[in-house]
Amino acid sequence: MNDTANSFGNGVSPTAGQAQTRFFALRREIESSSLSFLMEAHDGLSAKIAEEAGFRGIWASGLTISASLGLRDSNEASWTQVLDVLEYMSDATTLPILVDGDTGYGNFNNVRRLVRKLCERNIAGVCIEDKLFPKTNSFIGEAQPLADLDEFCGRIKAGKDSQTDLDFTLVARVEALVSGRGMEEALRRAEAYHRAGADAILIHSKQSTAEEIFTFAGRWGDRAPLVIVPTMYYATPTELFRQAGISTIIWANHLLRSSITAMRETAARIHDDQSLVRVEGSVATVKDIFRLVGNAELEEAERRYLPAKPATTAIVLAASAGDVGDPGQPKCMADIRGQSLLQRLTGTLRESGVRDIKVVRGYRKDLVVLQGIHMIDNDRYAETGEVWSLHCARNAIGGETVVAYGDVLFRRYILDNLLTSSADVAIAVDALGRLQPRPGQPRDLVLADQPFSGEYLDERPAHLRRIGQDIAEGEVCGEWMGLVRFSARGAVWLREELASMEQEGLLENADMPLLLTRLAEKHPVRVKYFSGHWLDVDTLTDLAKARNFT
């Protein structure tokens, strides 16, 4: 490509097709008459963060990509490994990406293959530097050898001849100042690279001031856009770069460097405290991660493309008084770091796709109110048990139904496991419950036909025999977590059992263990074993633990 092919400063407006490409977007930034900025990123997440911050282009740094892989910036990561990272970055953001292509990973042949592969992945441009392969980072050592000028011009020509989009940008990085070759050599090389077809020149310096950058810019004029990386001379006011006619500034490595600082502080604090108390609240939330990676879009796509599935209903039994939190307050409304216990529980249900949630309330029912949650009253809570509360919600038992105690917390994966089970009735059982007695506290102990084997991938089905507080120590297989899921057929069985218990006069005072035991005598009730990751909030000690349960 000759000089006339460059559109620097020509003010030509793009066609409608051009305006939609990332290739054109990068060229527009670099050839703009106003100063532009590219922010370093090294993976898909950091690319999203750069876009969220408002940057209009990304610098895919060779140093930070290598470092994020635990490698040195010496071409220890192969160019195909770097290409894999770039593909994730390109998929993660709509911004144009200028990739740090080091030396081009070899001679002209490597460069032309690299450029073709970058174009295939919608990477808008590459910067190659006039050093030898394998490269050494510019800030390590002195007087690094430079590439033969004519040979490097051949790399530039090969790259430009291989681009598959007319707006692909090739930036030639001049290392003469860094290697101690002086201003005249830097200008000579820049002019040769410009004539070879480079779309822009990156002039690099490791001085603590920008004096040699300003000298170069003044002598260079406006023959081609000028790109700089002010990592060493960062104290220079940005306005001076504007006045010097700099086209583009690359903030070269600061997202990775800031993340290292934050990770060190967090890791040290967790190590020293053996707790998350001082960390939670000062780090990004898990929900923020979900938002950044686009979980909402996936949920929308699932609604569009997956076969319609009947909605799951959840019935939360929360009528009891309890004795935790503030006096006179229902246990389910105890505060857990700004949210009630019930809010935490219903939040987990919603995260698993359960939107139709019914809460059976009783004690101080006026205080049990949540937006978007349907409330059902058990006004006889003081004289009845759990099964009566469930009976109050019998009209909600139809299709797939989840029943949960209102004073438990559990990790979402536990509920997801129950929801994906093929069993018609599946209960969540903590296999560690047999090993963790809590003196003075009633526990729903489980006897099953198969104990937990301890093998993570053990898929042998276990079925319930009985739940009770009086199971012999040697027979205990675990503790019921207060969580059960019924398929549509299982919900029919549940309604039938409620009717049977009503006929027998057992409905008012029965508890859930009795109900589930009776079901297990007539139908298969699958036991799904887990190892902890839940909490039954019965005491002030439990409440304190709940505040660290995330």
Disulfide bonds with the S-S distance in Angstrom:
none
